[in-house]
Amino acid sequence: MFKKKKIQQINYDKTGKIPVIRASICTGEQVAGFKDEASKKFEELMLIRSEKDLKEFMCLYQVKEDEIRKEW
């Protein structure tokens, strides 16, 4: 009846960018994205509400868990 949604990988230019999860100290809200190493600009890509969302982000953008930094 219900089919499992297949996650498609997204081609994203990650050269010079670091995968980062930004977390709010006050609310605990987490946002995943990439931070440019040179300009230090952060590009938000996905809201992380659960471990499932984090795994989806890693799968979509071909990121390993040990590559992701967490910023407060």
Backbone as XML, in Angstrom:
<?xml version="1.0"?>
<chain id="A" units="angstrom">
  <residue number="1" name="MET">
    <atom name="N" x="0.824" y="-1.180" z="0.000"/>
    <atom name="CA" x="0.000" y="0.000" z="0.000"/>
    <atom name="C" x="0.874" y="1.251" z="0.000"/>
  </residue>
  <residue number="2" name="PHE">
    <atom name="N" x="1.762" y="1.389" z="0.994"/>
    <atom name="CA" x="2.661" y="2.536" z="1.038"/>
    <atom name="C" x="4.032" y="2.096" z="0.579"/>
  </residue>
  <residue number="3" name="LYS">
    <atom name="N" x="4.601" y="2.840" z="-0.342"/>
    <atom name="CA" x="5.932" y="2.506" z="-0.836"/>
    <atom name="C" x="6.973" y="3.332" z="-0.100"/>
  </residue>
  <residue number="4" name="LYS">
    <atom name="N" x="8.137" y="2.740" z="0.100"/>
    <atom name="CA" x="9.224" y="3.446" z="0.742"/>
    <atom name="C" x="9.785" y="4.456" z="-0.255"/>
  </residue>
  <residue number="5" name="LYS">
    <atom name="N" x="9.928" y="5.704" z="0.194"/>
    <atom name="CA" x="10.411" y="6.764" z="-0.661"/>
    <atom name="C" x="11.905" y="6.574" z="-0.917"/>
  </residue>
  <residue number="6" name="LYS">
    <atom name="N" x="12.291" y="6.542" z="-2.180"/>
    <atom name="CA" x="13.690" y="6.371" z="-2.541"/>
    <atom name="C" x="14.368" y="7.740" z="-2.529"/>
  </residue>
  <residue number="7" name="ILE">
    <atom name="N" x="15.495" y="7.809" z="-1.859"/>
    <atom name="CA" x="16.239" y="9.061" z="-1.764"/>
    <atom name="C" x="17.203" y="9.146" z="-2.937"/>
  </residue>
  <residue number="8" name="GLN">
    <atom name="N" x="17.104" y="10.235" z="-3.699"/>
    <atom name="CA" x="17.999" y="10.430" z="-4.825"/>
    <atom name="C" x="19.154" y="11.322" z="-4.390"/>
  </residue>
  <residue number="9" name="GLN">
    <atom name="N" x="20.342" y="10.997" z="-4.861"/>
    <atom name="CA" x="21.502" y="11.795" z="-4.534"/>
    <atom name="C" x="21.484" y="13.077" z="-5.344"/>
  </residue>
  <residue number="10" name="ILE">
    <atom name="N" x="21.947" y="14.155" z="-4.724"/>
    <atom name="CA" x="21.976" y="15.462" z="-5.366"/>
    <atom name="C" x="23.417" y="15.803" z="-5.702"/>
  </residue>
  <residue number="11" name="ASN">
    <atom name="N" x="23.642" y="16.225" z="-6.939"/>
    <atom name="CA" x="24.977" y="16.668" z="-7.323"/>
    <atom name="C" x="25.168" y="18.087" z="-6.810"/>
  </residue>
  <residue number="12" name="TYR">
    <atom name="N" x="26.117" y="18.257" z="-5.901"/>
    <atom name="CA" x="26.356" y="19.536" z="-5.270"/>
    <atom name="C" x="27.856" y="19.775" z="-5.248"/>
  </residue>
  <residue number="13" name="ASP">
    <atom name="N" x="28.291" y="20.936" z="-5.705"/>
    <atom name="CA" x="29.722" y="21.253" z="-5.748"/>
    <atom name="C" x="30.216" y="21.557" z="-4.337"/>
  </residue>
  <residue number="14" name="LYS">
    <atom name="N" x="30.979" y="20.622" z="-3.775"/>
    <atom name="CA" x="31.441" y="20.748" z="-2.398"/>
    <atom name="C" x="32.901" y="21.188" z="-2.309"/>
  </residue>
  <residue number="15" name="THR">
    <atom name="N" x="33.486" y="21.615" z="-3.413"/>
    <atom name="CA" x="34.887" y="22.009" z="-3.380"/>
    <atom name="C" x="35.065" y="23.261" z="-2.523"/>
  </residue>
  <residue number="16" name="GLY">
    <atom name="N" x="35.962" y="23.168" z="-1.570"/>
    <atom name="CA" x="36.227" y="24.292" z="-0.676"/>
    <atom name="C" x="35.159" y="24.500" z="0.376"/>
  </residue>
  <residue number="17" name="LYS">
    <atom name="N" x="34.280" y="23.519" z="0.560"/>
    <atom name="CA" x="33.187" y="23.656" z="1.526"/>
    <atom name="C" x="33.239" y="22.525" z="2.541"/>
  </residue>
  <residue number="18" name="ILE">
    <atom name="N" x="32.821" y="22.833" z="3.761"/>
    <atom name="CA" x="32.827" y="21.877" z="4.861"/>
    <atom name="C" x="31.382" y="21.596" z="5.259"/>
  </residue>
  <residue number="19" name="PRO">
    <atom name="N" x="30.989" y="20.317" z="5.420"/>
    <atom name="CA" x="29.636" y="20.027" z="5.911"/>
    <atom name="C" x="29.534" y="20.407" z="7.392"/>
  </residue>
  <residue number="20" name="VAL">
    <atom name="N" x="28.492" y="21.173" z="7.725"/>
    <atom name="CA" x="28.324" y="21.701" z="9.083"/>
    <atom name="C" x="26.874" y="21.559" z="9.517"/>
  </residue>
  <residue number="21" name="ILE">
    <atom name="N" x="26.691" y="21.281" z="10.808"/>
    <atom name="CA" x="25.364" y="21.349" z="11.413"/>
    <atom name="C" x="25.395" y="22.520" z="12.382"/>
  </residue>
  <residue number="22" name="ARG">
    <atom name="N" x="24.538" y="23.485" z="12.153"/>
    <atom name="CA" x="24.423" y="24.623" z="13.044"/>
    <atom name="C" x="23.289" y="24.348" z="14.019"/>
  </residue>
  <residue number="23" name="ALA">
    <atom name="N" x="23.601" y="24.463" z="15.305"/>
    <atom name="CA" x="22.604" y="24.195" z="16.335"/>
    <atom name="C" x="22.418" y="25.438" z="17.202"/>
  </residue>
  <residue number="24" name="SER">
    <atom name="N" x="21.191" y="25.731" z="17.530"/>
    <atom name="CA" x="20.879" y="26.851" z="18.411"/>
    <atom name="C" x="20.984" y="26.396" z="19.859"/>
  </residue>
  <residue number="25" name="ILE">
    <atom name="N" x="21.679" y="27.165" z="20.669"/>
    <atom name="CA" x="21.804" y="26.834" z="22.084"/>
    <atom name="C" x="20.451" y="26.986" z="22.781"/>
  </residue>
  <residue number="26" name="CYS">
    <atom name="N" x="19.704" y="28.000" z="22.413"/>
    <atom name="CA" x="18.427" y="28.294" z="23.079"/>
    <atom name="C" x="17.324" y="27.298" z="22.725"/>
  </residue>
  <residue number="27" name="THR">
    <atom name="N" x="17.108" y="27.094" z="21.427"/>
    <atom name="CA" x="15.968" y="26.290" z="20.997"/>
    <atom name="C" x="16.330" y="24.850" z="20.645"/>
  </residue>
  <residue number="28" name="GLY">
    <atom name="N" x="17.599" y="24.591" z="20.376"/>
    <atom name="CA" x="18.012" y="23.257" z="19.987"/>
    <atom name="C" x="17.786" y="22.958" z="18.517"/>
  </residue>
  <residue number="29" name="GLU">
    <atom name="N" x="17.299" y="23.955" z="17.770"/>
    <atom name="CA" x="17.057" y="23.767" z="16.346"/>
    <atom name="C" x="18.383" y="23.504" z="15.631"/>
  </residue>
  <residue number="30" name="GLN">
    <atom name="N" x="18.360" y="22.549" z="14.699"/>
    <atom name="CA" x="19.567" y="22.193" z="13.958"/>
    <atom name="C" x="19.320" y="22.332" z="12.463"/>
  </residue>
  <residue number="31" name="VAL">
    <atom name="N" x="20.312" y="22.911" z="11.768"/>
    <atom name="CA" x="20.236" y="23.090" z="10.332"/>
    <atom name="C" x="21.527" y="22.557" z="9.725"/>
  </residue>
  <residue number="32" name="ALA">
    <atom name="N" x="21.406" y="21.744" z="8.689"/>
    <atom name="CA" x="22.570" y="21.188" z="8.007"/>
    <atom name="C" x="22.835" y="21.963" z="6.731"/>
  </residue>
  <residue number="33" name="GLY">
    <atom name="N" x="24.113" y="22.098" z="6.420"/>
    <atom name="CA" x="24.494" y="22.796" z="5.207"/>
    <atom name="C" x="25.990" y="22.727" z="5.012"/>
  </residue>
  <residue number="34" name="PHE">
    <atom name="N" x="26.487" y="23.620" z="4.170"/>
    <atom name="CA" x="27.916" y="23.671" z="3.893"/>
    <atom name="C" x="28.443" y="25.069" z="4.169"/>
  </residue>
  <residue number="35" name="LYS">
    <atom name="N" x="29.653" y="25.131" z="4.736"/>
    <atom name="CA" x="30.305" y="26.393" z="5.048"/>
    <atom name="C" x="31.514" y="26.547" z="4.141"/>
  </residue>
  <residue number="36" name="ASP">
    <atom name="N" x="31.598" y="27.693" z="3.475"/>
    <atom name="CA" x="32.724" y="27.978" z="2.593"/>
    <atom name="C" x="33.953" y="28.272" z="3.448"/>
  </residue>
  <residue number="37" name="GLU">
    <atom name="N" x="35.051" y="27.577" z="3.174"/>
    <atom name="CA" x="36.261" y="27.742" z="3.977"/>
    <atom name="C" x="36.870" y="29.132" z="3.829"/>
  </residue>
  <residue number="38" name="ALA">
    <atom name="N" x="36.822" y="29.699" z="2.637"/>
    <atom name="CA" x="37.450" y="30.995" z="2.385"/>
    <atom name="C" x="36.631" y="32.151" z="2.950"/>
  </residue>
  <residue number="39" name="SER">
    <atom name="N" x="35.357" y="32.217" z="2.611"/>
    <atom name="CA" x="34.526" y="33.358" z="3.014"/>
    <atom name="C" x="33.807" y="33.144" z="4.345"/>
  </residue>
  <residue number="40" name="LYS">
    <atom name="N" x="33.812" y="31.908" z="4.858"/>
    <atom name="CA" x="33.131" y="31.532" z="6.107"/>
    <atom name="C" x="31.613" y="31.694" z="6.026"/>
  </residue>
  <residue number="41" name="LYS">
    <atom name="N" x="31.058" y="31.784" z="4.814"/>
    <atom name="CA" x="29.606" y="31.870" z="4.639"/>
    <atom name="C" x="29.002" y="30.482" z="4.790"/>
  </residue>
  <residue number="42" name="PHE">
    <atom name="N" x="27.836" y="30.440" z="5.448"/>
    <atom name="CA" x="27.118" y="29.186" z="5.658"/>
    <atom name="C" x="25.894" y="29.160" z="4.756"/>
  </residue>
  <residue number="43" name="GLU">
    <atom name="N" x="25.720" y="28.049" z="4.043"/>
    <atom name="CA" x="24.557" y="27.871" z="3.174"/>
    <atom name="C" x="23.660" y="26.792" z="3.767"/>
  </residue>
  <residue number="44" name="GLU">
    <atom name="N" x="22.480" y="27.193" z="4.236"/>
    <atom name="CA" x="21.524" y="26.251" z="4.830"/>
    <atom name="C" x="20.899" y="25.406" z="3.730"/>
  </residue>
  <residue number="45" name="LEU">
    <atom name="N" x="20.829" y="24.089" z="3.985"/>
    <atom name="CA" x="20.235" y="23.206" z="2.991"/>
    <atom name="C" x="19.072" y="22.384" z="3.532"/>
  </residue>
  <residue number="46" name="MET">
    <atom name="N" x="19.124" y="22.053" z="4.828"/>
    <atom name="CA" x="18.113" y="21.134" z="5.341"/>
    <atom name="C" x="17.932" y="21.298" z="6.851"/>
  </residue>
  <residue number="47" name="LEU">
    <atom name="N" x="16.699" y="21.301" z="7.290"/>
    <atom name="CA" x="16.384" y="21.322" z="8.714"/>
    <atom name="C" x="16.515" y="19.905" z="9.260"/>
  </residue>
  <residue number="48" name="ILE">
    <atom name="N" x="17.214" y="19.763" z="10.389"/>
    <atom name="CA" x="17.418" y="18.455" z="11.007"/>
    <atom name="C" x="16.548" y="18.374" z="12.259"/>
  </residue>
  <residue number="49" name="ARG">
    <atom name="N" x="15.518" y="17.530" z="12.191"/>
    <atom name="CA" x="14.617" y="17.363" z="13.333"/>
    <atom name="C" x="14.827" y="16.037" z="14.042"/>
  </residue>
  <residue number="50" name="SER">
    <atom name="N" x="15.456" y="15.090" z="13.337"/>
    <atom name="CA" x="15.659" y="13.765" z="13.923"/>
    <atom name="C" x="16.886" y="13.106" z="13.301"/>
  </residue>
  <residue number="51" name="GLU">
    <atom name="N" x="17.224" y="11.947" z="13.829"/>
    <atom name="CA" x="18.351" y="11.178" z="13.294"/>
    <atom name="C" x="18.067" y="10.768" z="11.844"/>
  </residue>
  <residue number="52" name="LYS">
    <atom name="N" x="16.811" y="10.539" z="11.521"/>
    <atom name="CA" x="16.418" y="10.176" z="10.154"/>
    <atom name="C" x="16.742" y="11.312" z="9.179"/>
  </residue>
  <residue number="53" name="ASP">
    <atom name="N" x="16.482" y="12.554" z="9.586"/>
    <atom name="CA" x="16.795" y="13.701" z="8.735"/>
    <atom name="C" x="18.301" y="13.828" z="8.512"/>
  </residue>
  <residue number="54" name="LEU">
    <atom name="N" x="19.088" y="13.575" z="9.556"/>
    <atom name="CA" x="20.538" y="13.636" z="9.434"/>
    <atom name="C" x="21.045" y="12.580" z="8.449"/>
  </residue>
  <residue number="55" name="LYS">
    <atom name="N" x="20.510" y="11.373" z="8.545"/>
    <atom name="CA" x="20.908" y="10.300" z="7.627"/>
    <atom name="C" x="20.507" y="10.635" z="6.189"/>
  </residue>
  <residue number="56" name="GLU">
    <atom name="N" x="19.352" y="11.264" z="6.032"/>
    <atom name="CA" x="18.901" y="11.667" z="4.701"/>
    <atom name="C" x="19.849" y="12.720" z="4.119"/>
  </residue>
  <residue number="57" name="PHE">
    <atom name="N" x="20.270" y="13.689" z="4.937"/>
    <atom name="CA" x="21.222" y="14.711" z="4.496"/>
    <atom name="C" x="22.531" y="14.057" z="4.045"/>
  </residue>
  <residue number="58" name="MET">
    <atom name="N" x="23.043" y="13.126" z="4.854"/>
    <atom name="CA" x="24.293" y="12.454" z="4.529"/>
    <atom name="C" x="24.176" y="11.661" z="3.232"/>
  </residue>
  <residue number="59" name="CYS">
    <atom name="N" x="23.038" y="11.036" z="3.016"/>
    <atom name="CA" x="22.812" y="10.250" z="1.806"/>
    <atom name="C" x="22.655" y="11.164" z="0.580"/>
  </residue>
  <residue number="60" name="LEU">
    <atom name="N" x="21.901" y="12.228" z="0.713"/>
    <atom name="CA" x="21.659" y="13.142" z="-0.404"/>
    <atom name="C" x="22.935" y="13.792" z="-0.905"/>
  </residue>
  <residue number="61" name="TYR">
    <atom name="N" x="23.792" y="14.217" z="0.011"/>
    <atom name="CA" x="24.974" y="14.987" z="-0.347"/>
    <atom name="C" x="26.270" y="14.188" z="-0.230"/>
  </residue>
  <residue number="62" name="GLN">
    <atom name="N" x="26.184" y="12.870" z="-0.100"/>
    <atom name="CA" x="27.336" y="11.977" z="-0.031"/>
    <atom name="C" x="28.358" y="12.453" z="1.008"/>
  </residue>
  <residue number="63" name="VAL">
    <atom name="N" x="27.888" y="12.642" z="2.240"/>
    <atom name="CA" x="28.729" y="13.099" z="3.346"/>
    <atom name="C" x="28.810" y="11.983" z="4.377"/>
  </residue>
  <residue number="64" name="LYS">
    <atom name="N" x="30.009" y="11.776" z="4.918"/>
    <atom name="CA" x="30.184" y="10.793" z="5.982"/>
    <atom name="C" x="30.019" y="11.487" z="7.328"/>
  </residue>
  <residue number="65" name="GLU">
    <atom name="N" x="29.568" y="10.713" z="8.319"/>
    <atom name="CA" x="29.274" y="11.282" z="9.634"/>
    <atom name="C" x="30.505" y="11.912" z="10.278"/>
  </residue>
  <residue number="66" name="ASP">
    <atom name="N" x="31.690" y="11.338" z="10.061"/>
    <atom name="CA" x="32.900" y="11.876" z="10.680"/>
    <atom name="C" x="33.390" y="13.165" z="10.013"/>
  </residue>
  <residue number="67" name="GLU">
    <atom name="N" x="32.818" y="13.543" z="8.854"/>
    <atom name="CA" x="33.185" y="14.782" z="8.161"/>
    <atom name="C" x="32.403" y="15.985" z="8.679"/>
  </residue>
  <residue number="68" name="ILE">
    <atom name="N" x="31.267" y="15.748" z="9.302"/>
    <atom name="CA" x="30.369" y="16.824" z="9.703"/>
    <atom name="C" x="30.843" y="17.476" z="10.998"/>
  </residue>
  <residue number="69" name="ARG">
    <atom name="N" x="30.931" y="18.803" z="10.971"/>
    <atom name="CA" x="31.254" y="19.571" z="12.182"/>
    <atom name="C" x="29.967" y="20.152" z="12.746"/>
  </residue>
  <residue number="70" name="LYS">
    <atom name="N" x="29.961" y="20.358" z="14.046"/>
    <atom name="CA" x="28.800" y="20.968" z="14.692"/>
    <atom name="C" x="29.210" y="22.325" z="15.236"/>
  </residue>
  <residue number="71" name="GLU">
    <atom name="N" x="28.438" y="23.343" z="14.925"/>
    <atom name="CA" x="28.694" y="24.709" z="15.400"/>
    <atom name="C" x="27.508" y="25.170" z="16.226"/>
  </residue>
  <residue number="72" name="TRP">
    <atom name="N" x="27.798" y="25.939" z="17.251"/>
    <atom name="CA" x="26.754" y="26.470" z="18.117"/>
    <atom name="C" x="26.577" y="27.933" z="17.872"/>
  </residue>
</chain>
